[in-house]
Amino acid sequence: MADDNILPEAVNENRAGCFGYAVESVLEERIDKVETGNGSSPKVVPKDLACTHHHQNKRNLVGEPHQIHRDTSSTPISDKQQPSKNDSWVWCPSWVELKTHYFHELGFIASLSQLFGATVFWISGFTALPGILNALSPGLSDGIFWTPQIIGGTGFIVSGWLFMTENQKHWWLPAPTVLGWHIGAWNLIGGIGFTLCPAFGYDTSSWAQYQASCSTFWGSWAFLIGSLIQLYESLEKTPVSVEPLA
């Protein structure tokens, strides 16, 4: 369920634009006046120099975000272009939005990789049920029990690495002072453990089976640590306070 929810979260990140929901809160009173016909609506657009999101970069996957310059002047918009409260949450973006924005955003790609890995990994969870795994032949066990773990673990590795890169100024420069970077790092370690487990599992010797169990053990602990850090981070995701008007 967590991996199912991570993709909608990535799609709806900073839905109000590069200024985040703080701008939406500031403009809320102004928008209400527009809806009642008492004023004109401003147009909120991203500011290149202040925006650190990776989706500005259309040239490569992990390059600098500041690669595109747009006209950020504010112009009035018509009634048809006014923001709608119904657009505050999106379950499935359009194909145009995917091509022009989300496929260039590291957070979305990382979430998609994690969802793919978890979906494939689920096959091994089903075949590991009592009465199923014991009835499988060695070849079938390798195909539908160990192999999905290899594919799923690889998806976890890619996801963890992309989450780390998303929080770094450069793809090669670590960011140990950012909580999001540590979340990606621990998920990366967990993904390595979950990938090494089936790699050892193909071998039926006692030593290899022991290493497979150990890899799952420390990989699970790494995911647990990453989840605890993510829980702490989510408690104050956007620490913005709005003082009431006098």
Long-range contacts (C-beta under 8 A, 24 or more apart in sequence): 3-114, 3-115, 3-117, 3-118, 3-119, 4-115, 6-111, 6-114, 6-115, 7-108, 7-111, 7-112, 7-115, 8-90, 8-91, 9-111, 10-102, 10-105, 10-107, 10-108, 10-110, 10-111, 10-112, 11-90, 11-91, 11-92, 11-93, 11-102, 11-108, 12-89, 12-90, 13-107, 14-53, 15-87, 15-88, 15-89, 15-90, 16-44, 17-44, 17-45, 17-46, 18-46, 18-47, 18-50, 18-51, 18-53, 19-44, 19-46, 19-47, 19-50, 20-238, 20-240, 21-238, 21-240, 22-238, 22-240, 25-240, 25-242, 26-242, 31-82, 31-83, 34-82, 35-82, 40-76, 41-76, 41-77, 41-82, 41-83, 42-74, 42-76, 43-74, 43-75, 43-76, 43-77, 43-81, 44-74, 45-70, 45-72, 45-74, 46-70, 46-72, 47-72, 48-72, 53-105, 54-104, 54-105, 54-106, 54-107, 54-166, 55-101, 55-102, 55-104, 55-105, 56-104, 57-104, 58-104, 61-106, 61-109, 62-106, 62-165, 62-171, 63-171, 64-170, 106-162, 106-163, 106-165, 106-166, 107-162, 107-163, 107-166, 109-162, 110-158, 110-159, 110-160, 110-162, 110-163, 110-166, 110-184, 111-159, 113-155, 113-156, 113-158, 113-159, 113-162, 114-155, 114-156, 114-159, 114-187, 116-155, 117-151, 117-152, 117-153, 117-154, 117-155, 117-156, 117-158, 117-159, 117-191, 118-152, 118-155, 118-156, 119-152, 120-148, 120-151, 120-152, 120-155, 121-148, 121-149, 121-151, 121-152, 121-153, 121-155, 121-156, 121-194, 122-148, 122-152, 123-148, 124-148, 124-149, 124-152, 124-198, 138-204, 142-202, 145-198, 145-201, 146-198, 146-201, 146-202, 147-198, 149-194, 149-195, 149-197, 149-198, 149-201, 150-195, 150-198, 150-199, 152-194, 153-191, 153-192, 153-193, 153-194, 153-195, 153-196, 153-197, 153-198, 154-191, 154-195, 155-191, 156-187, 156-188, 156-190, 156-191, 156-194, 156-195, 157-188, 157-191, 157-192, 157-195, 158-191, 159-184, 159-187, 159-191, 160-184, 160-185, 160-186, 160-187, 160-188, 160-189, 160-190, 160-191, 161-188, 163-187, 164-188, 179-229, 179-232, 179-233, 180-233, 182-226, 182-229, 183-226, 183-229, 183-230, 183-233, 184-226, 185-226, 186-222, 186-223, 186-225, 186-226, 186-229, 187-222, 187-223, 187-226, 189-219, 189-222, 190-219, 190-220, 190-221, 190-222, 190-223, 190-226, 191-219, 192-219, 193-217, 193-218, 193-219, 193-220, 193-222, 194-219
